[in-house]
Amino acid sequence: MKNTVLLLFCMIFGLFHAQLNSGSLTNSQIDSEIIRAEELSKGNPAKSIELSEKLYRASKKANYQKGILESSSMLMARYFDTGNHKKVIDLSTEAEKLALDAKEDAKLANIYRLRASSYTELGFNNESIIEFRKALKISEKVVPEDRKNYLKALTYTGIGLYLAHVNAPLDSVIYYQKKCLESAFHIGSSKDYMSKKYHLLALSYMNLGMTSVASKRINDAEDYFGKALKISQNEQYGVRKNLEVTILNEYAWLYYDQKKYSQAVHYAEMAEHLEKSISIPYIRRDIYEVNFKSYVELGEKEASKKYMNLYTKLNDSLVNQEKKTINTPVKKMMDEQGKAHSGNIQKILVFVSVFIILIIAGGIIFWKRNQRKLHKSYEAVIDNLKKANHTPVADMQVEISSEKSINITDETVKMILVKLEKFEKSQKFIKKDLSLTSLANDLSTNTRYLSEIIKQYRENNYNNYINGLRISYIINKLYEDPIYREYKISYLAEACGFSSREVFAVIFKKETGVSPSYFISSLKKDSLESAS
């Protein structure tokens, strides 16, 4: 009898999984499995993603709109946690439409928030803050209060990270971190919101710890990190393990910066052990780096060599992935601009019979104004080029800022800045395989110091700094050498180190205010006028 029951259970279990793999589930089965996927995300994110992907396909096959929305929303959150920002943006358009149709304000606010945070990570700052504002606006409509406070807290966290990314004053970052903490405290401790509330509390304390480190308030940082770790390790709260890994990693860096290398290794090894069960490549890279540097300082050559190799291999892989990822938001923004343009044309056609004269007149005025604006941007670029060409090259004068955000001597800062100026004149920045790691190696420093020095003395993050150098290089080539004006845009993009024509065009417009084709045609026109 016992064997018969066991056999029957195995047959039912096997039949269910056969249905899941074939994508033929009932709506109620999909709903049940979505709940299971959410529970899996707390301890086994990889398994949660695998199950959610199957449920997404099953929902699509059954044309089950609620299932598509629930599974795609869950996938966006899990993909963001693992650093796969391309997939977050890929899913967001469909999920947004479904949430709007279903009038699911909570889902919609979270979709905007995740898309905004992905834009932040990819460096599309203008698009990021637009999405965050939409998320906050929709959050105000959400009921009940616990859900509203939960979504607002998540959005405040994202805005704080955005402000840190654009080098906003530290007080602004701390303001939004405390707004997140305040909203988290207002969430009740019911069964549905227990883990969400304490996840946010731990996250807020960790973020406040990081800003305390930046403010040189080390005791405060240790206190905040301690509160965050205590919450994340309490099984009663059900906080996801990816947050505990991140807190341990921040602890390791805190002690490394204080030259307490043995403690840094201790926390890094704890983080490494826990990360193996959940897989977060971007955090793993940080763990390898702090381990490598700490072992160097401790004089343990074999261990430092091991972690240096692990760090280099993983970093190269992530950099290559980032290069492929960046095309997704660029294409999405271009598609949205195309849709907006089509919508405007349709509106014009509806009213064209009545307002034809006004529309034509308005169009001419707008076109002329836009052309004047573009030409002013073009002239500003040319003026800057002329000034640069007529300004004699002076000896390098390096001024050290009195407000340093890192523990590094003035002599080292000066040495790195001198090498950075030589790098800027060497044109090595047009190499496609250039990365923060390779540049740090060339300058005989580390990525952490180099990144902070670029932020402080070049007022940019690494990616924007390199992009600016590349655009300046190609502008000079176009201005000084007429043959470059005959080349295709794709060739110009490749010549200055960009991976694609689309990315080059977006960055060129961002740096100069005009498109590459407009800039080239204006140069040709000026050349003909000066020759006649």
TIMARTI-717320 format. One record per residue (C-alpha): z, x, y; residue number from 1; chain. Coordinates in Angstrom, 3 decimals. Each point is the difference from the previous one (the first is absolute). Layout:
N
        w        u        v   n chain
        Z        X        Y NUM     A
...
END
This chain:
532
        w        u        v   n chain
    0.000    0.000    0.000   1     A
    0.962    2.831    2.379   2     A
   -3.312    1.790   -0.689   3     A
   -1.939   -3.216    0.622   4     A
    1.627   -0.481    3.439   5     A
   -0.678    3.642    0.901   6     A
   -3.642   -0.333   -1.083   7     A
   -0.387   -3.203    2.040   8     A
    1.498    1.723    3.091   9     A
   -2.389    2.955   -0.370  10     A
   -2.986   -2.360   -0.319  11     A
    0.985   -1.889    3.181  12     A
    0.669    3.258    1.901  13     A
   -3.303    1.486   -1.168  14     A
   -1.914   -3.161    0.912  15     A
    1.492    0.019    3.520  16     A
   -0.965    3.624    0.629  17     A
   -3.484   -0.637   -1.373  18     A
   -0.305   -2.816    2.539  19     A
    1.275    2.286    2.771  20     A
   -2.468    2.771   -0.829  21     A
   -2.902   -2.449   -0.202  22     A
    1.015   -1.533    3.342  23     A
    0.309   -3.551   -1.447  24     A
    3.476   -1.162    1.033  25     A
    1.156   -3.392    1.186  26     A
    1.231   -0.348    3.572  27     A
    3.608   -0.403   -1.143  28     A
   -0.267    3.143   -2.153  29     A
   -1.328    1.932    3.006  30     A
    2.926   -1.255    2.130  31     A
    2.518    1.128   -2.640  32     A
   -1.595    3.432   -0.359  33     A
   -0.049    0.506    3.795  34     A
    3.800   -0.387   -0.028  35     A
    0.187    2.567   -2.828  36     A
   -2.244    2.429    1.923  37     A
    2.331   -0.265    3.010  38     A
    3.013    0.823   -2.189  39     A
   -1.852    2.956   -1.550  40     A
   -0.656    1.450    3.465  41     A
    3.706    0.870    0.382  42     A
    0.103    2.424   -2.936  43     A
   -3.559    0.552   -1.194  44     A
   -2.502   -0.209    2.910  45     A
   -2.912    1.329   -2.085  46     A
    0.455   -2.762   -2.578  47     A
    0.353   -2.560    2.800  48     A
   -3.333    1.120    1.490  49     A
   -1.711   -0.155   -3.403  50     A
    1.258   -3.543   -0.648  51     A
   -0.796   -1.169    3.559  52     A
   -3.580    1.278   -0.299  53     A
   -0.450   -2.000   -3.226  54     A
    1.463   -3.105    1.648  55     A
   -2.296    0.467    3.006  56     A
   -3.053    0.101   -2.309  57     A
    1.256   -3.004   -1.997  58     A
    0.576   -1.995    3.205  59     A
   -3.489    0.882    1.272  60     A
   -1.533   -1.075   -3.307  61     A
    1.877   -3.323    0.097  62     A
   -0.677   -0.408    3.755  63     A
    3.761   -0.481    0.387  64     A
    0.483    0.544    3.749  65     A
    3.813    0.165   -0.071  66     A
   -0.113    2.591   -2.783  67     A
   -2.546    2.117    1.887  68     A
    2.169   -0.068    3.141  69     A
    3.247    0.805   -1.837  70     A
   -1.459    2.814   -2.121  71     A
   -2.004    1.577    2.846  72     A
    3.062   -0.096    2.307  73     A
    2.085    1.687   -2.673  74     A
   -2.698    2.613   -0.625  75     A
   -0.211    0.795    3.718  76     A
    3.741    0.722    0.074  77     A
   -0.081    2.162   -3.138  78     A
   -3.130    1.891    1.102  79     A
    1.647    0.735    3.344  80     A
    3.126    1.327   -1.747  81     A
   -2.167    2.441   -1.988  82     A
   -1.996    1.133    3.068  83     A
   -3.275   -1.716   -0.999  84     A
   -0.806   -1.285    3.501  85     A
   -3.706   -0.493   -0.806  86     A
    0.795   -2.696   -2.567  87     A
    2.460   -1.686    2.376  88     A
   -2.754   -0.418    2.593  89     A
   -2.567   -1.007   -2.656  90     A
    2.197   -2.895   -1.155  91     A
    1.242   -1.071    3.432  92     A
   -3.092   -1.923    1.174  93     A
   -0.097   -2.348   -2.997  94     A
    3.793   -0.405   -0.006  95     A
    0.024   -0.816    3.731  96     A
   -2.599   -2.761   -0.440  97     A
    1.900   -1.553   -2.920  98     A
    3.305    0.099    1.908  99     A
   -1.606   -1.659    3.039 100     A
   -1.567   -2.725   -2.171 101     A
    3.310   -0.611   -1.802 102     A
    1.969    0.155    3.297 103     A
    2.309    2.566   -1.612 104     A
    1.508    1.567    3.127 105     A
    2.348    2.316   -1.914 106     A
   -2.829    1.396   -2.123 107     A
   -2.228    0.342    3.062 108     A
    2.643    1.921    1.972 109     A
    0.485    2.394   -2.910 110     A
   -3.768    0.529   -0.368 111     A
   -0.286    0.914    3.692 112     A
    3.010    2.329   -0.318 113     A
   -1.348    1.859   -3.034 114     A
   -3.438    0.345    1.569 115     A
    1.587    1.280    3.225 116     A
    2.079    2.559   -1.889 117     A
   -3.074    1.191   -1.911 118     A
   -1.892    0.430    3.276 119     A
    2.961    2.041    1.301 120     A
   -0.132    2.329   -3.008 121     A
   -3.765    0.473    0.443 122     A
    0.281    0.735    3.728 123     A
   -1.622   -3.202    1.358 124     A
    2.749   -0.580    2.540 125     A
   -1.623   -2.670    2.213 126     A
   -0.829   -2.188   -2.997 127     A
    3.485    0.584   -1.399 128     A
    1.972   -1.338    2.982 129     A
   -2.302   -3.053    0.269 130     A
    0.827   -0.935   -3.609 131     A
    3.739    0.592    0.537 132     A
   -0.013   -2.375    2.994 133     A
   -1.733   -2.646   -2.113 134     A
    2.623    0.481   -2.730 135     A
    2.899   -0.478    2.445 136     A
   -1.598   -3.081    1.559 137     A
   -0.539   -1.693   -3.376 138     A
    3.497    1.003   -1.202 139     A
    1.569   -2.187    2.705 140     A
   -1.514   -3.080   -1.691 141     A
    1.446    0.816   -3.421 142     A
    2.777   -2.057   -1.580 143     A
    2.650    0.314   -1.358 144     A
    1.883    2.449    2.248 145     A
    0.612    2.514   -2.802 146     A
   -3.714    0.392   -0.605 147     A
   -0.701    0.227    3.746 148     A
    2.614    2.750    0.465 149     A
   -1.307    1.834   -3.055 150     A
   -3.577    0.070    1.308 151     A
    1.082    0.940    3.528 152     A
    2.104    2.872   -1.341 153     A
   -2.956    1.348   -1.998 154     A
   -2.254   -0.254    3.044 155     A
    2.528    1.758    2.256 156     A
    0.123    2.839   -2.532 157     A
   -3.789    0.268    0.102 158     A
   -0.066    0.035    3.805 159     A
    2.616    2.764    0.009 160     A
   -2.192    2.111   -2.298 161     A
   -3.042   -0.750    2.176 162     A
    1.872    1.174    3.125 163     A
    1.045    3.198   -1.773 164     A
   -3.624    0.540   -1.052 165     A
   -1.286   -0.251    3.595 166     A
    2.751    2.322    1.295 167     A
    1.787   -2.724    1.987 168     A
    3.436    0.868    1.474 169     A
    2.669    0.251   -2.699 170     A
    2.061   -2.726    1.706 171     A
   -2.843   -2.479   -0.601 172     A
   -0.090    0.859   -3.702 173     A
    3.788   -0.362   -0.330 174     A
   -0.126   -3.342    1.855 175     A
   -2.260   -1.538   -2.671 176     A
    1.977    1.600   -2.837 177     A
    3.127   -1.721    1.330 178     A
   -1.939   -3.269    0.427 179     A
   -0.843    0.246   -3.699 180     A
    3.662    0.618   -0.882 181     A
    1.076   -2.976    2.122 182     A
   -2.513   -2.336   -1.675 183     A
    1.024    1.262   -3.450 184     A
    3.674   -0.791    0.685 185     A
   -1.008   -3.584    0.883 186     A
   -1.521   -0.530   -3.464 187     A
    2.296   -1.893   -2.369 188     A
    1.117    1.395   -3.370 189     A
   -1.437   -2.768   -2.167 190     A
   -1.578    0.879   -3.344 191     A
   -3.520   -0.235    1.462 192     A
    0.735    2.409    2.856 193     A
    2.661    2.358   -1.382 194     A
   -2.344    2.870   -0.932 195     A
   -2.200   -0.563    3.069 196     A
    2.969    0.167    2.370 197     A
    1.471    3.176   -1.469 198     A
   -3.397    1.650   -0.286 199     A
   -0.403   -0.483    3.754 200     A
    3.525    1.210    0.745 201     A
   -0.579    3.171   -2.024 202     A
   -3.405    0.487    1.631 203     A
    1.464   -0.449    3.498 204     A
    2.808    2.477   -0.656 205     A
   -2.482    2.532   -1.377 206     A
   -2.280   -0.349    3.043 207     A
    2.960    0.343    2.373 208     A
    0.977    3.117   -1.934 209     A
   -3.465    1.462    0.561 210     A
    0.118   -0.650    3.756 211     A
    3.509    1.500    0.067 212     A
   -1.449    3.177   -1.532 213     A
   -2.672    0.052    2.710 214     A
    2.752   -0.452    2.626 215     A
    2.009    2.905   -1.507 216     A
    2.867   -2.384   -0.899 217     A
    0.499    1.407   -3.496 218     A
    3.364   -1.674   -0.714 219     A
   -1.479   -3.394    0.894 220     A
   -2.999    0.745   -2.215 221     A
    2.218    0.793   -3.008 222     A
    1.992   -3.179    0.630 223     A
   -3.129   -2.189    0.164 224     A
   -1.581    1.647   -3.068 225     A
    3.287   -0.454   -1.878 226     A
    0.065   -3.746    0.769 227     A
   -3.653   -0.348   -1.017 228     A
    0.475    1.864   -3.298 229     A
    3.144   -1.951   -0.898 230     A
   -1.837   -3.317    0.419 231     A
   -3.130    1.141   -1.861 232     A
    2.041    1.243   -2.997 233     A
    2.029   -3.208   -0.326 234     A
   -1.581   -1.877   -2.928 235     A
    1.507   -3.266    1.273 236     A
   -2.355    0.028    2.998 237     A
   -3.193    0.553   -2.023 238     A
   -1.599    2.314    2.578 239     A
   -3.319    1.493   -1.122 240     A
    0.210    3.575   -1.266 241     A
   -2.789    1.236    2.279 242     A
    2.420   -0.284    2.938 243     A
    2.675    2.020   -1.807 244     A
   -2.578    2.745   -0.649 245     A
   -0.918    0.051    3.699 246     A
    3.658    0.242    1.078 247     A
    0.647    2.887   -2.409 248     A
   -3.086    1.761    1.369 249     A
    1.265   -0.404    3.584 250     A
    3.374    1.397   -1.070 251     A
   -1.785    3.060   -1.442 252     A
   -1.861    0.638    3.265 253     A
    3.198   -0.511    2.015 254     A
    1.757    2.772   -1.921 255     A
   -3.070    2.245    0.024 256     A
   -0.132   -0.167    3.817 257     A
    3.700    0.921    0.047 258     A
   -0.739    2.987   -2.292 259     A
    2.160   -1.508   -2.753 260     A
   -2.638    0.798   -2.597 261     A
    2.048   -0.638   -3.150 262     A
    0.850   -3.518    1.192 263     A
   -3.648   -0.544    0.953 264     A
   -1.069    0.920   -3.549 265     A
    2.704   -2.265   -1.471 266     A
   -1.280   -3.100    1.829 267     A
   -3.662    0.932   -0.499 268     A
    0.530    0.264   -3.767 269     A
    1.734   -3.398   -0.046 270     A
   -2.957   -1.460    1.917 271     A
   -2.526    1.694   -2.295 272     A
    1.706   -1.326   -3.138 273     A
    0.103   -3.580    1.309 274     A
   -3.560    0.126    1.411 275     A
   -1.414    0.699   -3.482 276     A
    0.862   -3.541   -1.070 277     A
   -1.740   -1.719    2.946 278     A
   -2.710    2.410    1.312 279     A
   -0.263    0.317    3.795 280     A
   -2.502    2.856    0.601 281     A
    0.666    0.408    3.743 282     A
    3.765    0.315   -0.514 283     A
   -0.563    2.269   -3.015 284     A
   -1.991    2.346    2.251 285     A
    2.973    0.183    2.412 286     A
    2.389    0.652   -2.895 287     A
   -2.160    2.856   -1.306 288     A
   -0.202    1.506    3.495 289     A
    3.750   -0.015    0.677 290     A
    0.688    1.374   -3.489 291     A
   -2.558    2.775    0.482 292     A
    1.384    1.019    3.404 293     A
    3.634   -0.187   -1.105 294     A
   -0.619    2.161   -3.062 295     A
   -1.795    2.546    2.198 296     A
    3.101    0.236    2.198 297     A
    2.227    0.268   -3.087 298     A
   -2.157    2.862   -1.308 299     A
   -0.937   -1.797   -3.229 300     A
   -3.606    1.124   -0.374 301     A
   -0.956   -1.817   -3.213 302     A
    1.303   -3.361    1.210 303     A
   -1.590    0.411    3.439 304     A
   -3.346    0.927   -1.590 305     A
    0.162   -3.043   -2.294 306     A
    0.601   -2.424    2.877 307     A
   -2.508    1.703    2.284 308     A
   -2.726   -0.567   -2.637 309     A
    1.077   -3.610   -0.542 310     A
    0.044   -0.651    3.753 311     A
   -3.411    1.599    0.633 312     A
   -1.714   -1.876   -2.830 313     A
    1.455   -3.390    0.985 314     A
   -0.605    0.532    3.721 315     A
   -3.691    0.838   -0.567 316     A
   -0.376   -3.150   -2.094 317     A
    1.631   -2.206    2.656 318     A
   -2.053    1.533    2.833 319     A
   -3.228   -0.745   -1.905 320     A
    1.185   -3.558   -0.583 321     A
    0.757   -0.428    3.728 322     A
   -3.540    1.106    0.901 323     A
   -1.429   -2.725   -2.245 324     A
    2.498   -2.605    1.216 325     A
   -0.705    0.288    3.727 326     A
   -3.468   -1.620   -0.338 327     A
    1.563   -3.333   -1.028 328     A
    1.709   -0.932    3.308 329     A
   -2.987    1.331    1.954 330     A
   -2.368   -2.284   -1.917 331     A
    2.412   -2.939    0.307 332     A
    0.278    0.405    3.779 333     A
   -3.788    0.184    0.313 334     A
   -0.370   -3.140   -2.155 335     A
    2.525   -1.861    2.176 336     A
   -1.833    1.062    3.145 337     A
   -3.242   -1.244   -1.571 338     A
    1.559   -3.372   -0.865 339     A
    1.422   -0.378    3.507 340     A
   -3.411    0.775    1.468 341     A
   -1.694   -2.578   -2.266 342     A
    2.559   -2.616    1.019 343     A
   -0.699    0.623    3.678 344     A
   -3.748   -0.414   -0.559 345     A
    0.531   -3.339   -1.748 346     A
    2.089   -1.295    2.900 347     A
   -2.662    1.088    2.458 348     A
   -2.705   -1.829   -1.989 349     A
    2.001   -3.260    0.065 350     A
    0.203   -0.060    3.790 351     A
   -3.207    1.877    0.825 352     A
   -1.952   -3.115    1.030 353     A
    2.585   -0.875    2.703 354     A
    1.182    3.375    1.208 355     A
   -3.071    2.188   -0.582 356     A
   -0.199    1.335    3.546 357     A
    3.726    0.742    0.236 358     A
    0.008    1.708   -3.380 359     A
   -2.957    2.214    0.868 360     A
    1.523    0.891    3.371 361     A
    3.379    0.678   -1.590 362     A
   -1.636    2.073   -2.715 363     A
   -1.810    2.148    2.540 364     A
    3.192    0.536    2.019 365     A
    1.971    0.875   -3.124 366     A
   -2.719    2.368   -1.246 367     A
   -0.163    1.814    3.328 368     A
    3.768    0.255    0.206 369     A
    0.170    1.313   -3.557 370     A
   -2.766    2.511    0.707 371     A
    1.850    1.205    3.100 372     A
    3.185    0.359   -2.008 373     A
   -1.798    1.919   -2.751 374     A
   -1.728    2.230    2.516 375     A
    3.306    0.772    1.725 376     A
    1.432    1.051   -3.347 377     A
   -3.085    2.132   -0.637 378     A
    0.205    1.619    3.463 379     A
    3.698    0.757   -0.535 380     A
   -0.843    1.876   -3.204 381     A
   -2.785    1.955    1.745 382     A
    2.277    0.861    2.952 383     A
    2.611    1.338   -2.388 384     A
   -2.642    2.097   -1.756 385     A
   -1.209    1.465    3.311 386     A
    3.543    0.821    1.088 387     A
    0.737    1.649   -3.329 388     A
   -3.181    2.094    0.179 389     A
    0.766    1.195    3.555 390     A
    3.677    0.722   -0.602 391     A
    0.626    3.660   -0.929 392     A
    1.886    0.540   -3.251 393     A
    3.539    1.098    0.823 394     A
    2.425    1.933   -2.144 395     A
    1.994   -2.194   -2.333 396     A
    3.167   -1.206    1.675 397     A
    2.344   -1.812   -2.362 398     A
    2.754   -2.086    1.537 399     A
    2.826   -0.918   -2.331 400     A
    1.416   -3.506    0.396 401     A
    3.736   -0.199    0.605 402     A
    0.193   -3.162   -2.116 403     A
   -0.683    0.951   -3.585 404     A
    0.131   -2.535   -2.827 405     A
    0.158    2.615   -2.775 406     A
    2.241    2.901   -0.906 407     A
   -2.313    2.929    0.817 408     A
    0.324    3.028    2.234 409     A
   -1.912    0.358    3.279 410     A
   -1.681    3.148   -1.338 411     A
   -1.341   -1.873   -3.023 412     A
   -1.202   -2.901    2.162 413     A
   -1.795    2.439    2.310 414     A
   -1.600    1.809   -2.949 415     A
   -1.280   -3.277   -1.509 416     A
   -1.323   -1.218    3.376 417     A
   -1.883    3.275    0.563 418     A
   -1.550   -0.279   -3.471 419     A
   -0.810   -3.651    0.655 420     A
   -1.904    0.913    3.189 421     A
   -1.967    2.627   -1.943 422     A
   -0.757   -2.618   -2.654 423     A
   -1.272   -2.401    2.695 424     A
   -2.435    2.663    1.218 425     A
   -1.087    1.040   -3.516 426     A
   -1.808   -3.243   -0.922 427     A
    1.671    0.045   -3.425 428     A
    0.924   -3.626    0.622 429     A
   -3.533   -1.131   -0.957 430     A
    0.638    0.868   -3.659 431     A
    0.000   -3.213   -2.051 432     A
    2.688    1.203   -2.394 433     A
    2.446    0.765    2.813 434     A
    3.435   -1.518   -0.574 435     A
    3.443    0.305    1.534 436     A
    1.033    2.160   -2.949 437     A
   -2.956    2.404    0.228 438     A
    0.411    0.355    3.779 439     A
    3.718    0.683   -0.405 440     A
   -0.831    2.700   -2.547 441     A
   -2.581    1.567    2.359 442     A
    2.584    0.076    2.796 443     A
    2.684    1.434   -2.337 444     A
    2.343   -2.941    0.515 445     A
    0.939   -3.230   -1.798 446     A
   -1.338   -3.534    0.350 447     A
    3.239   -1.423    1.383 448     A
    0.201    2.476    2.896 449     A
   -3.731   -0.162    0.702 450     A
   -0.040   -3.801    0.041 451     A
    2.952   -0.142    2.411 452     A
   -1.446    2.695    2.293 453     A
   -3.362   -1.829    0.178 454     A
    1.877   -3.219    0.797 455     A
    2.154    1.649    2.697 456     A
   -2.451    2.424    1.638 457     A
   -3.344   -1.754   -0.604 458     A
    1.445   -3.521    0.338 459     A
   -1.826   -1.198   -3.081 460     A
    0.410   -0.369   -3.733 461     A
   -1.942    2.423   -2.210 462     A
   -2.973   -2.304   -0.729 463     A
   -0.588   -0.990    3.637 464     A
    0.390    3.629    1.096 465     A
   -2.716    1.233   -2.414 466     A
   -2.272   -2.966    0.789 467     A
    0.266    0.784    3.730 468     A
   -0.985    3.639   -0.569 469     A
   -3.000   -1.053   -2.106 470     A
   -1.255   -2.494    2.571 471     A
    0.389    2.564    2.825 472     A
   -1.981    2.484   -2.090 473     A
   -2.949   -2.341   -0.633 474     A
   -0.022   -1.199    3.636 475     A
   -0.373    3.614    1.136 476     A
   -2.826    0.544   -2.491 477     A
   -1.847   -3.103    1.213 478     A
    0.461    1.016    3.632 479     A
   -0.952    3.664   -0.355 480     A
   -2.668   -0.112   -2.726 481     A
   -2.747   -2.687    0.395 482     A
   -1.076    0.414   -3.640 483     A
    3.215   -1.749   -1.093 484     A
   -1.116   -3.134    1.869 485     A
   -2.861   -0.392   -2.489 486     A
    2.228   -0.012   -3.073 487     A
    1.098   -3.167   -1.785 488     A
    3.547   -1.273    0.532 489     A
    0.780    0.693   -3.674 490     A
   -0.944    3.677    0.468 491     A
    2.153    0.303    3.134 492     A
    2.933   -1.534   -1.891 493     A
   -0.387    2.551   -2.780 494     A
   -0.485    2.881    2.461 495     A
    3.424   -0.535    1.560 496     A
    1.897   -0.663   -3.231 497     A
    0.129   -3.798   -0.418 498     A
   -0.353   -1.530   -3.449 499     A
   -2.190   -2.933    1.064 500     A
   -2.241   -1.272    2.796 501     A
    2.176   -3.100    0.511 502     A
    3.257    1.905    0.469 503     A
   -1.723    2.421    2.390 504     A
   -1.354   -2.882    2.117 505     A
    3.413   -1.690    0.271 506     A
    1.825    3.235    0.921 507     A
   -2.756    1.017    2.482 508     A
    0.324   -3.359    1.814 509     A
    3.794    0.298   -0.020 510     A
   -0.078    3.512    1.535 511     A
   -2.808   -0.496    2.556 512     A
   -0.211   -3.728    0.704 513     A
   -3.700   -0.098   -1.001 514     A
   -1.904   -0.008   -3.284 515     A
   -1.804    3.150   -1.240 516     A
   -3.424   -1.645    0.468 517     A
    0.795   -1.010    3.614 518     A
    1.256    3.500    0.794 519     A
   -3.147    1.621   -1.443 520     A
   -2.415   -2.395    1.734 521     A
    1.786    0.594    3.337 522     A
   -0.255    3.773   -0.452 523     A
   -3.736   -0.314   -0.692 524     A
   -0.469   -2.215    3.054 525     A
    1.884    2.472    2.240 526     A
   -2.079    2.859   -1.386 527     A
   -3.294   -1.778    0.805 528     A
    1.154   -0.885    3.530 529     A
    1.040    3.585    0.763 530     A
   -3.342    1.318   -1.307 531     A
   -2.092   -2.367    2.178 532     A
END
